[in-house]
Amino acid sequence: MTMLKLTNFVVRDVRDRDGYKLGRILEPHDGTEAGVIAAAQITTDRMYAEYSDASNVESRICATDASGKPKWAVSPNFLHLAEIGTDEASYIWGALDAHNSRGLTR
């Protein structure tokens, strides 16, 4: 079986408010930051249409790069895009100590 390579895709890991996985939504993007945000907004619209119990905060958003590797974390309100592996990406995905350790005040 051949594994599908998800190049330039936004992936929304859909979960309910208790963190239980409900599904996954994929949407292609054009490789730009604006394109990632636009695709993330589409995945969110689809998430609410397809999963009535979905939680915006519990459902993480990431985007792959042109090689298919996870590259960016996207905040649930679409205001922040951070490279995976950075403190900002950890904060976007719920690690509040990463945010506080850098003195960020958002």
SVG drawing of the C-alpha trace seen along z (x, -y; Angstrom):
<svg xmlns="http://www.w3.org/2000/svg" viewBox="-24 -41 36 43">
<polyline fill="none" stroke="black" stroke-width="0.4" points="0.0,0.0 1.3,-3.5 1.1,-6.2 -0.4,-9.5 2.0,-12.4 0.2,-15.5 2.2,-18.3 0.9,-21.8 -2.1,-20.8 -3.8,-22.1 -4.7,-19.3 -7.4,-19.9 -7.4,-17.2 -11.1,-17.4 -11.8,-16.7 -14.7,-17.3 -14.5,-19.5 -13.1,-16.5 -10.3,-16.0 -11.8,-12.8 -10.8,-12.5 -13.8,-12.8 -12.0,-12.9 -9.6,-14.8 -10.2,-17.4 -7.7,-18.2 -7.5,-21.2 -4.8,-22.2 -3.0,-25.5 -0.7,-27.4 2.4,-27.5 2.0,-31.1 1.2,-32.2 -2.0,-33.8 -2.9,-30.6 -2.4,-28.6 -4.7,-30.9 -7.3,-30.8 -7.2,-27.0 -7.4,-26.8 -10.5,-28.9 -12.1,-26.5 -11.2,-23.5 -12.9,-25.2 -16.1,-25.9 -16.1,-22.2 -15.4,-21.0 -18.5,-22.7 -20.6,-21.5 -19.4,-17.9 -18.9,-17.4 -21.6,-19.0 -19.7,-18.2 -16.3,-19.7 -14.4,-22.0 -12.5,-24.9 -9.9,-25.0 -9.3,-21.3 -9.0,-20.8 -5.5,-21.6 -4.5,-22.9 -1.2,-22.3 0.0,-22.8 2.5,-20.8 5.1,-22.2 6.0,-21.4 7.8,-18.2 4.8,-17.0 6.3,-17.5 4.4,-19.3 5.7,-22.8 3.3,-25.3 0.9,-25.5 -2.1,-27.7 -4.0,-29.3 -7.7,-28.6 -8.5,-32.3 -6.2,-32.3 -4.2,-35.3 -1.0,-33.3 1.1,-31.0 4.3,-29.6 6.9,-27.1 6.5,-23.7 9.1,-23.2 9.1,-26.8 7.8,-28.1 5.1,-30.0 3.8,-26.8 3.8,-25.0 1.8,-27.8 -0.7,-27.8 -1.2,-24.1 -1.8,-24.6 1.6,-24.7 0.9,-27.8 4.3,-27.5 6.0,-28.1 4.1,-31.4 5.0,-32.5 8.6,-31.5 9.2,-33.9 7.4,-36.8 4.8,-37.0 1.7,-39.0 -0.8,-38.2"/>
</svg>
